[in-house]
């Protein structure tokens, strides 16, 4: 069992206060550990709630198509203006993909903001999360 303090997930924050040693104050060490785990659980629950609330809308360049997505790019709503009646199926398909891509990009930004609080700005864990969002946006892992 190590007495070494766990590194902070939040660069630029003040150093953690001195923590009790497991070797000399096992009870204090366990209470501190429990407190830190409770705080981490609360931060994780907050991040999950923020992820659950992600919703973003994207619009095609001409405004004919509006798409709304939730977290992970899940399509929740799609709207068409009457202009689409005069649009070829191929053009309509491109408009839907464009609006969807815009919505997913905006939702990814919201998701990244939600996870930054938990994972820490500039951390490898946040970079991996962002990479997974990019992969989904490029057609992978759906």
Secondary structure, 3 states (H helix, E strand, C coil): CCCCCCCCCCCCCCCCCCCCCCCCCHHHHHHHHHHHHHHHHHHHHHHHHHHHCCEEEEECCCCCEEEEEEHHHCEEEEEECHHHHHCCHHHHHHHHHHHHHHHHHHHHHHHHHHHHHHHCCCCHHHHHHHHHHHHHHCCCCC
